[in-house]
Amino acid sequence: MGIGIDTDRCIGAGQCALAAPKVFTQDDDGVSTLLPGGAVAADPMTREAARACPVGAITVEPRRG
């Protein structure tokens, strides 16, 4: 699964980290980041985390190949 975070768009609402805590966290400024191995650990809640982002800063795409 390909996961992208537009850090310029992120407002630090934290909905992604709440929905998928094995995949997302927030840095010291509150900006969303992927946890190490987060893309590998992605679970069904990863898409929910992207949907819950109030500014649409997260994209989730199936990994190709």
N, C-alpha and C positions, 0 to 999 in steps of 0.2 A: 504494500500500500504506500503510495506517495503522499506525504503530508507536507504542506507548505504553510508557513506563517508569515504574513506581511507585517513585519515589525513596525513599519511606518504607520500602518493603519490601526494596529492594536492600541486599545485604550486601557488595558489592564483590568477589565471587568472580572476576569478569573473564571468565567463560565466553563472554559475548556478544561482547566485544572480540576474543577469540581466534577465535571461529567466524566472525564477520563484521566484520573490521577496517575495511572501507570504510564501514560503517554506524554502528558503536558505538565509543566510547572511554570512558575513565574520567576523572573530574575529580580534583582534588588530594586529595580525601577518599576516592577509590576508588569513588565512586558512578557508575554507568553513565549516559552521556549519548549523545544522537545527535550524530554529526558534522554539521557544516554540509552540507546537501544529502544527508544520510544516507538520508532517506526516499525521495529520488529515486534514489539509487544502490542501493537495496535489491536484493539478489540472492537466489538460492535459499537461501543460507546464513543469511538473516535468520530464517527459520522455525526452522532448526536452532539458532540462537542463543537464540531464545525457549524452545525445548524444553530446551536445556542449562542454563538458569537454575535453580539449585538451589532458589530460593524463588518462582519463577513471577512475577517482577517485570516481565516483558516480555510485551506482547501484540502480536500481528500480525494485522491484519484487511485484507481486500481494500478498496481505495479504491472508493467508490461514485460513480457519475456520471461 
